[in-house]
Amino acid sequence: MASVVSFIAEWVAVELDFWSYNEKMPIVPLLEVGLSPFLAIVINPTLSFFLASKILVYNKK
């Protein structure tokens, strides 16, 4: 759910000219958001949950 809200916020901010990408920023075609924000939205939560689950399993031993 948070990822959807993040994508919408990113898209709206670009559409309303709150910020823009320069010509060097790769754009994700279907979402029309920059690659860097896209990866941050996808990788950060996934990595956080993965590491948290590993820490919990390690602490149960």
ChimeraX attribute file (.defattr): number of C-alpha atoms within 10 A of each C-alpha:
attribute: neighborCount
match mode: 1-to-1
recipient: residues
	/A:1	5
	/A:2	9
	/A:3	13
	/A:4	10
	/A:5	11
	/A:6	16
	/A:7	18
	/A:8	14
	/A:9	12
	/A:10	21
	/A:11	16
	/A:12	14
	/A:13	13
	/A:14	16
	/A:15	12
	/A:16	9
	/A:17	10
	/A:18	9
	/A:19	11
	/A:20	14
	/A:21	12
	/A:22	8
	/A:23	7
	/A:24	7
	/A:25	12
	/A:26	13
	/A:27	16
	/A:28	14
	/A:29	9
	/A:30	6
	/A:31	13
	/A:32	15
	/A:33	21
	/A:34	20
	/A:35	15
	/A:36	12
	/A:37	15
	/A:38	18
	/A:39	11
	/A:40	13
	/A:41	18
	/A:42	13
	/A:43	11
	/A:44	11
	/A:45	13
	/A:46	12
	/A:47	11
	/A:48	11
	/A:49	11
	/A:50	11
	/A:51	12
	/A:52	12
	/A:53	12
	/A:54	11
	/A:55	11
	/A:56	10
	/A:57	10
	/A:58	9
	/A:59	8
	/A:60	6
	/A:61	5
